[in-house]
Amino acid sequence: MTGSPRISVVVPVRDDAPALRACLAALARQRTPPAEVIVVDNNSTDATAEVAASFGVRVVHEPVRGIPQAAAAGYDAATGDVVARLDADTLVGPGWVERIAEVMADGGTVAVTGTGRFYGLPAPVNGPATWAYLGAYYLFCHAALGHHTLWGSNMAVRRSAWEEVRAAVHTDDPELHDDLDLAFALGPHRRIRLDHGLHVRVSGRSVVGAAQWRRRMRRAWRTILLNWEDLPPWERWAVRLRARPFRSRPPR
């Protein structure tokens, strides 16, 4: 691909209208506007659809509840060369889309993910909580994958790559981390880039309380073990290190 790619932004959301309003307002202030913004209304009962409509973005209705299903519906609907993904409680700076376009202009990169910092937590714990959660997520998942993972609050994937692996992602299980599952499906033979210049702020509510941590860890292990059935970690690392050819995962 030559030139700057067209960027579609997908935001899956359920019952989170106030956060979505702030997210879409930040997207509206981009120096380089995206080609389209798609809000996937995952069977909300609040004003989510109305908020999305007020910003003039595309609204895709996905009645089957679960982030994997909602995110996939948004990726399927996207028309851009690159599909970027945010959560409804993500706040981006004015150069976010521009940075994705710069990174993905490199045809060898199929996906990119960035870094972030929590907001809404008490000042003394905000920094440590960010490092504890995101640091552990990136390090642990890198070991499990054999390459960089993806973080759904701040990521983008080439649409052609999504279409290639669409049949291999597990959209029917709401108890999976869909971003990690997609990283597994992309595999160690494709280049996923971690770009520290792609930075966002994300609500810290997702890490408040022991129950939240347990749920996230449970989903992480479920996602990892399910994907290791197809390609165990030692084979993934062997591919990464070019010690043996890649054995592609058959469609489910």
C-alpha positions in Angstrom: 0.0 0.0 0.0 1.3 3.5 -0.9 0.2 6.8 0.5 -1.9 7.4 3.6 -4.5 4.6 4.4 -8.1 5.4 5.0 -8.9 4.8 8.7 -12.2 3.5 10.0 -12.7 3.8 13.7 -14.9 1.2 15.5 -16.3 1.8 19.0 -18.3 -1.2 20.5 -20.5 0.0 23.3 -23.3 -1.2 25.6 -25.1 1.1 28.0 -22.3 3.7 28.3 -23.8 6.8 26.7 -22.0 9.5 28.9 -18.5 7.9 28.2 -19.4 7.5 24.5 -20.2 11.2 24.2 -16.7 12.2 25.5 -15.1 9.5 23.3 -16.8 10.8 20.1 -16.1 14.4 21.0 -12.4 13.6 21.1 -12.6 11.8 17.8 -14.3 14.9 16.3 -11.3 17.0 17.2 -8.8 14.9 15.2 -6.3 16.9 13.1 -6.7 14.1 10.5 -10.3 13.0 10.5 -11.0 9.3 10.1 -12.8 8.1 6.9 -15.7 7.0 9.1 -16.6 6.3 12.8 -18.7 3.2 13.5 -20.5 2.8 16.8 -21.6 -0.7 17.5 -24.6 -0.5 19.7 -24.5 -3.9 21.6 -28.2 -4.0 22.5 -28.1 -1.0 24.8 -31.0 0.1 26.9 -29.8 3.7 27.5 -29.2 6.6 25.1 -26.2 5.1 23.4 -27.7 5.1 19.9 -29.0 8.6 20.3 -25.6 9.9 21.4 -24.0 8.2 18.4 -26.6 9.7 16.1 -26.0 13.2 17.4 -22.4 13.0 16.3 -23.5 11.9 12.8 -21.5 8.6 12.9 -22.6 5.3 11.6 -24.5 3.1 14.0 -24.4 -0.7 13.7 -26.8 -2.6 15.9 -25.6 -5.9 17.2 -28.3 -7.7 19.3 -26.0 -10.5 20.5 -24.4 -9.2 23.7 -20.7 -9.6 24.1 -17.6 -7.6 23.2 -16.2 -10.2 20.7 -19.5 -10.2 18.7 -19.8 -6.4 18.8 -16.2 -5.7 17.8 -16.4 -8.2 14.9 -19.7 -6.6 13.7 -17.9 -3.2 13.6 -14.8 -4.7 11.8 -17.1 -6.4 9.2 -18.9 -3.1 8.6 -15.8 -1.0 8.1 -14.8 0.2 4.7 -11.4 1.8 5.4 -8.0 0.3 4.6 -7.3 0.2 8.3 -9.8 -0.5 11.1 -9.0 1.3 14.4 -10.6 0.3 17.6 -11.4 2.2 20.8 -13.6 1.4 23.8 -16.3 3.9 24.7 -14.4 5.1 27.8 -11.2 5.9 25.8 -10.1 9.5 25.3 -7.7 10.2 22.4 -5.6 13.2 21.7 -6.0 15.2 18.4 -3.2 13.3 16.7 -4.4 9.8 17.3 -5.8 9.0 13.8 -2.8 10.8 12.2 -0.4 8.5 14.1 -2.2 5.4 13.1 -2.1 6.5 9.4 1.7 7.1 9.7 2.4 3.7 11.3 0.1 1.8 9.0 1.6 3.4 5.9 4.3 0.8 6.4 2.9 -2.1 4.4 4.8 -4.6 6.5 2.8 -3.8 9.6 -0.6 -5.6 9.8 -1.7 -4.2 13.2 -0.6 -1.6 15.8 -1.4 -1.1 19.4 -0.4 1.7 21.8 -0.1 2.6 25.4 -2.4 4.4 27.8 -3.0 5.8 31.2 -6.0 5.5 33.5 -8.1 8.5 34.5 -10.7 8.7 37.2 -8.6 7.0 39.9 -7.2 8.7 43.0 -3.9 10.4 42.1 -1.7 8.2 44.3 -2.9 5.0 42.8 -3.4 6.0 39.1 0.2 5.5 38.0 0.8 2.2 39.9 -2.6 0.8 38.7 -1.7 1.7 35.1 1.7 0.0 35.3 0.3 -3.0 37.2 -2.5 -3.7 34.7 -1.1 -2.6 31.3 2.5 -3.6 32.1 1.5 -7.1 33.2 -0.9 -7.4 30.2 1.8 -6.6 27.6 4.5 -8.7 29.2 2.4 -11.8 30.0 0.6 -11.8 26.7 3.9 -11.3 24.8 5.2 -14.5 26.4 2.0 -16.4 25.6 1.8 -15.1 22.0 5.4 -15.0 20.9 4.8 -11.4 19.7 3.1 -8.2 20.7 -0.5 -8.4 21.8 -3.3 -6.0 20.9 -5.2 -3.8 23.4 -8.8 -3.1 22.5 -8.8 0.4 24.0 -6.1 1.6 21.5 -5.4 -0.5 18.4 -5.7 -0.8 14.7 -5.6 -3.7 12.2 -5.4 -3.7 8.4 -8.8 -4.6 7.1 -7.3 -7.2 4.7 -5.7 -9.0 7.6 -9.0 -9.0 9.5 -10.7 -10.6 6.5 -7.9 -13.2 6.3 -8.4 -14.3 10.0 -12.1 -13.6 10.4 -13.0 -17.3 10.5 -10.4 -18.1 13.1 -11.5 -15.6 15.8 -13.9 -16.7 18.5 -16.8 -14.3 18.3 -19.3 -16.7 19.9 -17.7 -16.6 23.4 -18.4 -13.4 25.4 -16.0 -14.6 28.1 -12.9 -14.1 26.0 -10.7 -11.0 25.6 -11.5 -10.2 21.9 -8.3 -8.1 21.4 -6.0 -10.9 22.7 -8.0 -13.5 20.6 -7.4 -11.4 17.5 -3.7 -11.1 18.2 -3.6 -15.0 18.5 -5.4 -15.3 15.2 -3.1 -12.9 13.4 -0.2 -15.2 14.5 3.5 -14.9 14.9 4.2 -14.6 11.2 2.5 -11.3 10.9 3.9 -8.0 12.2 2.1 -6.4 15.1 3.7 -3.2 16.3 3.7 -1.7 19.8 3.9 2.0 19.3 4.6 4.2 22.3 3.6 7.3 20.4 0.1 6.0 20.1 -1.2 7.0 23.6 -4.7 7.3 25.0 -6.4 7.8 28.4 -8.9 5.1 29.6 -11.3 5.0 32.5 -9.8 3.3 35.6 -13.2 1.8 36.5 -12.2 -1.5 34.8 -9.6 -2.2 37.4 -11.5 -1.1 40.5 -12.3 -4.0 42.9 -11.1 -7.6 43.2 -14.0 -8.9 41.2 -12.9 -6.9 38.2 -9.4 -8.2 38.4 -10.6 -11.8 38.8 -12.9 -11.5 35.8 -10.2 -10.1 33.6 -7.6 -12.7 34.7 -10.2 -15.5 34.1 -10.9 -14.2 30.6 -7.2 -13.9 29.8 -6.5 -17.5 30.8 -9.6 -18.7 28.9 -8.4 -16.9 25.8 -4.9 -18.2 26.1 -5.7 -21.8 26.7 -8.3 -21.9 23.9 -5.8 -20.6 21.4 -2.9 -22.7 22.6 -5.0 -25.7 21.5 -4.5 -24.6 17.9 -0.8 -23.5 18.2 1.0 -24.1 21.5 3.5 -21.5 22.8 6.7 -23.3 21.9 5.5 -23.6 18.3 4.5 -19.9 18.3 8.0 -18.9 19.5 9.6 -21.3 16.9 7.7 -19.5 14.2 8.7 -16.1 15.6 12.3 -17.1 15.7 12.1 -18.6 12.2 13.1 -22.0 13.4 10.3 -23.7 11.5 7.6 -22.9 8.9 4.2 -21.6 10.1 1.4 -24.1 10.4 -1.8 -22.1 9.7 -4.8 -22.6 11.8 -7.8 -24.1 9.9 -11.0 -22.2 10.0 -13.5 -23.4 12.6 
